[in-house]
């Protein structure tokens, strides 16, 4: 999907944005979906209600979205400048070092965590805003004319087809792969 613009008349930024959202939906559905189902079934035995499940699901989804947005942004920064990503990482790690010292609360870095703890909708809005900001930065840093690399390889088809000649007429299919 990501390399489609190399062969189709599509913008890299558009494809990257679609890929970004696809990843979010895929992992929420297949990682958090079963968790949501299990928690919903657990209502029968556990001392929590549907509201708690909703808060937890929204918080976990936003936390995942923030992580995904951050990783997409970091990867596009890395592609643009290796030096800039080192500076970015040093600043981030330095700031995160202030959390265990109780100088900066964790909810400043992961607002969805603040939402899960306090149920304050401000954290919810901040988390959505930061997720959108990360995505916008990542998409804006995508180059519409990426570098492509090509290599020439020796033709191994005939050699490979001779190696698997015992497969009869299927040898060409196997040799191609």
Secondary structure, DSSP 8 states (H G I E B T S, - for coil): -TTGGGTSS--HHHHHHHHHHHHHHHHIIIIIHHHHHHHHHHTTTSS--HHHHHHHHHHHHHHHHHHHHHHHHHHHHHHH-HHHHHHHHHHHHHHHHHHHTTSS-HHHH-HHHHHHHH--HHHHHHHHHHHHHHHHHHHHTS-SS-----------HHHHHHHTGGGGGGHHHHHH-
